[in-house]
Amino acid sequence: MKVTSEKAQQATRIVRVLQERGYSAYLVGGCVRDLVLGREPADYDVATSATPDEVMGVFPRTYAVGAQFGVVLVPALKDSENGERDNYAIEVATFRSDGVYSDGRHPDQVQFSSEARLDVQRRDFTINGLLLDPLTQEVLDYVGGQADLKAGIIRAIGAPHRRFAEDKLRMLRAVRFAARFGYAIERETFSAIRELAAQIHQVSQERIRDEILKMLTEGHARRAFELLDETGLLAQVLPEIKKMQGVEQPPQFHPEGDVWVHTLLLLEGLPAGVSKTLALGVLLHDVGKPPTFRVAPDRIRFDQHAEVGTRMAEEICHRFRMSNEETHQVCALVANHMRFGDVMKMKESTLKRFFRLPRFEEHLELHRLDCLSSHRDLSLYDFAREKFHALPAQQIRPEPLINGDDLIAAGYSPGPKFREALTAVEDAQLEGTISSREEALGLVKSLMAQEP
């Protein structure tokens, strides 16, 4: 288990300095889990017998982000090539035992300890309760974490009900870890989640959002959402998705099954590292189908489900405290996903305006996944993709031939036909029927001369 990354070297340096000062110190948590699994951790945490004051006394530049809980940040010491400090820090936490978690998130009080064995008992899952001395490569395992890693099991440390009562978010984390690693949730741990699922609302929407987004973007979204459903958490955190189950679709277009099955198939196609907005767009693209379901004389229909779904997606994004930019993009993906059905029949001007949608590549990818998860006909996708990549940017969004100031200079007064004339000019420019300022003004003259 060699620790070779820059962050690993910084964490090892901190452990070495603390040990040289006479304190116990180890790498702890997810980084040890990943190292045991042969993976490169994203972050490194250190646990030590040193108190926060002692840690801050050892390292000259520190930030006591949670000193009352024993947490201190030690910034990296290495300067980057441009002479600036690397912008990250290692979290150093004092060994501790926790009191009651009355808010379902933080302990009301903590008791600092000098024993690593006691510290790991308060952590969430056995696979995250391992300690590693990076100097000797010795792994300390007081909770059976290595055996559960080998067996592929997510197991709460100690009594599952107590672990989840301390922090309800751990229920979502159990699902995420099980999906990410392809593990099973241990029986008692699973039962405790089912019993306590309704209490997830004690957790802030921001923390719930972050776990959901990680599930969607870590490469195992389908399994994560199946587990959310099996544990009862899906109905709590995303009831709109739960309602997709059993909503039939017209078999001629959706031979795969109901809206839930269709959505799971799209989620299965999301790779690790996909953008948050595309992932949410995939999850929510058909969220408007359950409330618009009807059986018409010819077939099952979902009238205006994209419009209804867009409003629902906006509500969900607001509930999850997504940024305005992210919300706009997710809603755009939902609102426009049905437009590909007309892409071969669109006028050149309409098609180019369609291509102007921000991050149009995400719209293309959503449509591709939508097709592969239903009828599997990619002809519309291929057409749109080839057209989009073939058109230069200046043809999709050319410089306007004229603007409002030009119309005023030509003697026209602003009014209802003013905007219509400018739009008609832009349409003609996009269609390629006019290409000069003179032709644009001539078109305006003919339009303005027409009866209102």
C-alpha positions in Angstrom: 0.0 0.0 0.0 2.4 2.7 -1.2 1.2 6.2 -0.7 2.8 8.1 -3.6 0.5 11.1 -4.5 1.3 14.6 -3.3 -1.6 14.5 -0.9 -0.5 11.2 0.5 3.0 12.5 1.1 1.6 15.5 2.9 -0.5 13.3 5.1 2.4 11.0 5.8 4.5 14.0 6.7 1.9 15.0 9.3 1.8 11.5 10.8 5.6 11.4 11.0 5.8 14.8 12.7 3.1 13.9 15.2 4.7 10.6 16.0 8.1 12.3 16.4 6.5 14.5 19.0 5.3 11.5 20.9 1.7 11.3 19.8 -0.1 8.4 18.2 -1.1 9.2 14.6 -2.6 7.2 11.7 -4.3 7.6 8.3 -8.0 6.9 8.9 -11.3 6.3 7.2 -12.0 6.2 3.5 -8.4 6.7 2.4 -7.3 3.6 4.2 -10.2 1.7 2.7 -9.2 2.8 -0.8 -5.6 2.0 -0.2 -6.5 -1.6 1.0 -8.6 -1.9 -2.2 -5.7 -0.8 -4.3 -7.3 2.5 -5.3 -5.9 6.0 -5.1 -7.8 8.0 -2.5 -9.2 11.4 -3.4 -8.5 12.8 0.1 -6.5 11.8 3.2 -7.5 12.1 6.8 -5.3 11.8 9.9 -6.4 10.7 13.4 -4.2 11.4 16.4 -4.0 11.3 20.2 -2.9 15.0 20.1 -5.6 17.4 21.1 -6.6 20.3 18.8 -4.5 22.7 20.8 -1.5 20.4 20.6 -2.0 19.9 16.8 -2.1 23.7 16.3 1.0 24.0 18.5 2.9 21.5 16.3 2.0 22.9 12.9 2.4 26.7 12.5 -0.4 27.3 10.0 -3.6 25.6 10.9 -7.4 26.2 10.8 -9.6 25.0 13.6 -12.7 24.2 11.5 -14.2 22.1 14.2 -12.0 22.3 17.3 -15.0 21.5 19.5 -15.2 18.2 17.7 -11.4 17.8 17.6 -10.9 18.7 13.9 -8.1 20.9 12.6 -7.0 21.5 9.0 -3.3 21.5 8.3 -2.6 23.2 4.9 -0.2 21.7 2.4 3.4 22.9 2.6 4.5 22.3 -1.0 4.6 25.3 -3.4 3.4 24.6 -6.9 5.4 25.4 -10.0 4.0 28.9 -10.3 5.1 29.8 -6.8 1.6 29.6 -5.2 0.6 27.3 -2.3 -1.2 24.1 -3.3 -4.8 24.8 -2.3 -5.7 21.9 -0.1 -5.3 20.8 3.5 -5.3 17.6 5.5 -8.0 17.1 8.1 -6.4 16.1 11.4 -8.9 14.8 14.0 -8.3 14.0 17.7 -9.3 10.5 18.9 -12.6 10.9 20.6 -15.9 9.3 21.8 -19.1 11.1 21.0 -22.1 11.9 23.2 -25.7 12.2 22.2 -26.5 13.5 18.7 -29.6 15.5 19.4 -29.6 17.2 16.0 -29.1 14.0 14.1 -25.8 15.4 12.7 -23.3 16.5 15.3 -22.6 15.2 18.8 -23.7 17.5 21.6 -20.4 16.9 23.3 -17.2 14.9 22.7 -14.7 13.3 24.9 -11.2 13.4 23.6 -9.2 10.1 24.0 -5.7 8.8 23.6 -6.9 5.5 22.3 -7.4 4.7 18.6 -9.5 1.7 19.4 -12.1 3.9 21.1 -12.1 6.4 18.3 -13.1 4.0 15.5 -16.2 2.8 17.5 -17.9 6.1 16.7 -17.4 5.9 12.9 -20.1 4.8 10.5 -19.1 1.5 8.7 -16.5 -1.1 9.3 -14.9 -0.6 6.0 -14.3 3.1 7.0 -13.0 2.2 10.5 -9.5 1.1 9.5 -6.3 2.8 10.6 -3.0 2.8 8.7 0.4 3.8 9.9 2.0 4.9 6.6 5.5 4.7 8.0 5.3 1.0 8.9 2.3 0.0 6.6 0.6 -1.6 9.6 -3.2 -1.7 9.4 -5.1 -1.5 12.6 -8.5 -3.1 12.4 -10.6 -3.1 15.5 -14.0 -3.5 13.8 -13.6 -6.3 11.2 -13.3 -3.9 8.3 -10.8 -5.9 6.3 -13.0 -9.0 6.5 -16.0 -7.0 5.3 -13.9 -5.5 2.4 -13.1 -9.1 1.3 -16.7 -10.2 1.7 -18.1 -7.1 0.0 -20.3 -6.0 2.9 -21.4 -2.6 4.1 -21.9 -3.1 7.9 -22.5 -0.4 10.5 -20.0 -0.3 13.4 -21.7 -1.5 16.5 -25.5 -1.2 16.7 -26.9 0.0 13.4 -29.8 1.9 14.9 -27.4 3.9 17.1 -25.1 4.7 14.2 -28.0 6.0 12.1 -29.6 7.8 15.0 -26.4 9.7 15.4 -26.4 10.9 11.8 -29.3 10.0 9.5 -27.2 10.8 6.4 -25.3 7.6 7.1 -28.3 5.8 5.6 -27.8 7.4 2.2 -24.0 6.8 2.6 -24.6 3.1 3.1 -26.5 3.0 -0.2 -23.9 5.0 -2.0 -21.0 2.9 -0.8 -22.9 -0.3 -1.6 -23.6 0.9 -5.1 -20.1 2.3 -5.7 -18.2 -0.9 -4.6 -20.9 -3.4 -5.7 -21.3 -4.6 -2.1 -24.3 -5.9 -0.2 -25.7 -4.1 2.8 -25.5 -6.3 5.9 -28.9 -7.6 7.0 -29.2 -5.8 10.4 -27.8 -2.6 8.8 -30.3 -2.9 6.0 -33.2 -3.5 8.4 -32.2 -0.4 10.4 -32.3 1.8 7.3 -35.7 0.5 6.4 -37.0 1.2 9.9 -35.5 4.7 10.1 -35.9 5.8 6.5 -38.6 8.3 7.2 -36.2 10.1 9.6 -34.0 11.2 6.7 -35.9 14.5 6.7 -33.9 15.5 9.8 -31.0 15.9 7.4 -30.6 19.2 5.5 -31.6 19.2 1.8 -28.0 20.2 0.9 -26.5 17.1 2.5 -29.1 14.9 0.9 -28.5 16.6 -2.5 -24.7 16.0 -2.2 -25.2 12.3 -1.6 -27.8 11.9 -4.4 -25.4 13.7 -6.8 -22.6 11.4 -5.9 -24.7 8.4 -6.5 -25.6 9.8 -9.9 -22.1 10.6 -11.0 -19.9 7.8 -9.5 -20.7 5.3 -12.3 -23.2 3.1 -10.5 -26.4 5.2 -10.6 -28.8 2.4 -11.5 -27.7 0.2 -8.5 -27.8 3.2 -6.2 -31.4 4.0 -7.1 -32.5 0.4 -6.9 -31.0 0.3 -3.4 -32.7 3.6 -2.5 -36.0 2.0 -3.5 -35.3 -1.2 -1.6 -34.4 0.6 1.6 -37.4 2.9 1.5 -35.3 6.0 1.1 -36.4 6.8 -2.5 -40.0 7.5 -1.4 -38.6 9.9 1.2 -36.0 11.9 -0.7 -37.4 11.7 -4.3 -41.1 10.7 -4.1 -41.5 12.0 -7.7 -39.2 9.2 -8.9 -40.9 6.6 -6.8 -44.2 7.5 -8.6 -42.7 6.3 -11.9 -43.1 2.7 -10.8 -46.0 0.9 -12.6 -46.6 3.8 -15.0 -47.0 1.9 -18.3 -45.8 3.2 -21.6 -46.8 2.5 -25.2 -45.0 -0.7 -26.1 -44.4 0.3 -29.7 -42.1 3.1 -28.4 -41.0 1.6 -25.0 -40.7 -2.2 -25.2 -38.5 -2.1 -22.1 -41.3 -1.5 -19.7 -42.7 1.2 -17.4 -41.3 4.7 -16.7 -39.2 3.4 -13.7 -37.6 0.7 -15.8 -36.9 3.1 -18.6 -35.3 5.6 -16.2 -33.1 2.9 -14.6 -31.8 1.9 -18.0 -30.8 5.5 -18.6 -29.1 5.7 -15.2 -27.2 2.5 -16.1 -25.7 4.3 -19.1 -24.2 7.2 -17.0 -20.5 6.8 -16.7 -18.4 7.8 -13.7 -17.5 11.5 -13.9 -20.6 12.6 -15.8 -21.7 16.2 -15.1 -24.2 16.8 -12.3 -26.6 18.6 -14.6 -26.7 15.8 -17.2 -27.1 13.2 -14.5 -30.1 15.1 -13.0 -31.5 15.7 -16.4 -31.4 12.0 -17.1 -33.1 11.2 -13.8 -35.8 13.8 -14.3 -36.4 13.8 -18.0 -39.6 11.8 -17.7 -40.6 13.0 -14.2 -43.7 14.6 -15.8 -45.1 11.3 -17.1 -46.8 9.9 -14.0 -49.1 13.0 -13.5 -49.9 13.2 -17.3 -50.6 9.5 -17.9 -53.8 8.8 -19.8 -55.1 5.9 -22.0 -56.3 7.4 -25.3 -58.3 5.5 -27.9 -55.1 4.9 -30.0 -52.5 4.4 -27.3 -51.1 5.5 -23.9 -50.3 9.2 -24.0 -48.4 11.7 -21.8 -49.7 15.0 -23.0 -47.3 17.9 -22.3 -45.2 15.7 -20.0 -42.1 17.7 -20.9 -43.7 21.0 -19.8 -45.1 19.5 -16.6 -41.8 17.7 -16.0 -39.9 21.0 -16.4 -41.9 22.6 -13.6 -41.4 19.5 -11.4 -37.7 19.5 -12.1 -37.5 23.1 -11.1 -39.2 22.4 -7.8 -36.8 19.5 -7.1 -33.8 21.6 -8.0 -35.0 24.4 -5.7 -35.7 21.8 -2.9 -32.1 20.5 -3.3 -30.7 24.1 -3.2 -29.1 23.8 -6.7 -27.6 26.9 -8.1 -29.6 29.0 -10.6 -27.2 28.0 -13.4 -27.5 24.3 -12.6 -31.3 24.5 -12.2 -31.6 26.3 -15.6 -29.6 23.6 -17.4 -31.4 20.7 -15.8 -34.8 22.3 -16.7 -33.6 22.9 -20.2 -32.7 19.3 -20.6 -36.1 18.2 -19.4 -38.0 20.8 -21.4 -36.2 20.1 -24.7 -35.8 16.3 -24.7 -38.8 15.7 -26.9 -37.8 18.2 -29.5 -35.4 15.7 -31.1 -38.5 14.0 -32.6 -38.9 16.9 -35.0 -35.2 17.5 -35.7 -35.3 16.2 -39.3 -38.3 18.4 -40.1 -37.0 21.6 -38.6 -36.3 24.6 -40.7 -32.7 25.5 -40.9 -33.3 28.5 -38.6 -35.2 26.5 -36.1 -32.5 23.8 -36.0 -29.7 26.3 -35.5 -31.6 27.9 -32.7 -32.0 24.4 -31.2 -28.2 24.0 -31.4 -27.7 27.3 -29.5 -28.9 25.7 -26.3 -26.1 26.0 -23.7 -24.1 22.8 -23.4 -26.0 21.2 -26.3 -23.7 18.2 -26.0 -25.6 17.3 -22.9 -28.9 17.4 -24.8 -27.4 15.1 -27.4 -26.2 12.7 -24.8 -29.6 12.6 -23.0 -31.3 11.8 -26.3 -28.8 9.1 -27.1 -29.4 7.4 -23.7 -33.1 7.9 -24.1 -33.1 6.1 -27.4 -30.8 3.3 -26.2 -33.1 2.7 -23.2 -36.3 2.4 -25.4 -36.6 1.7 -29.1 -32.8 1.8 -29.7 -33.3 3.8 -33.0 -30.4 6.3 -33.1 -31.3 7.8 -36.5 -32.5 11.2 -35.1 -29.5 11.3 -32.7 -27.0 10.6 -35.6 -28.7 13.3 -37.8 -28.6 15.9 -35.0 -25.0 15.0 -34.0 -23.6 15.1 -37.5 -25.4 18.4 -38.2 -24.3 20.0 -35.0 -20.6 19.1 -35.5 -20.7 20.0 -39.2 -22.0 23.5 -38.7 -19.4 26.2 -37.8 -20.2 28.2 -34.7 -20.5 31.4 -36.8 -23.3 29.7 -38.8 -25.2 28.7 -35.7 -24.9 32.1 -34.0 -23.8 34.6 -36.8 -23.3 38.3 -36.2 -26.6 40.1 -36.6 -27.0 41.9 -39.9 -29.0 44.7 -38.3 -30.2 45.7 -34.8 -32.8 47.9 -33.3 -30.7 51.0 -33.7 -30.5 50.4 -37.4 -34.3 50.3 -37.6 -34.6 53.5 -35.6 -32.0 55.1 -37.9 -34.0 54.0 -40.9 -37.1 55.8 -39.5 -39.1 53.0 -37.9 -40.6 53.5 -34.5 -40.4 50.8 -31.8 -43.5 48.7 -31.5 -45.0 45.2 -31.8 -43.7 44.8 -35.4 -40.3 46.0 -34.5 -39.3 42.7 -32.8 -41.1 40.6 -35.4 -39.1 42.3 -38.1 -35.8 41.6 -36.4 -36.7 38.0 -35.8 -37.7 37.6 -39.4 -34.4 39.0 -40.5 -32.5 36.6 -38.2 -34.6 33.7 -39.6 -33.7 34.6 -43.1 -30.1 35.0 -42.2 -30.0 31.6 -40.6 -31.9 30.1 -43.6 -29.2 31.6 -45.9 -31.6 33.7 -48.0 -30.1 37.0 -47.0 -26.5 37.8 -46.1 -26.0 41.6 -46.2 -27.2 44.7 -44.3 -28.9 46.0 -47.4 -30.9 42.8 -47.9 -31.9 42.8 -44.2 -33.2 46.4 -44.5 -35.0 45.5 -47.7 -36.7 42.6 -46.0 -37.7 44.9 -43.1 -39.1 47.5 -45.5 -41.3 44.9 -47.2 -42.5 43.5 -43.8 -43.3 47.0 -42.4 -45.3 47.8 -45.5 -47.6 44.9 -45.0 -51.0 45.4 -43.4 -51.0 44.8 -39.6 
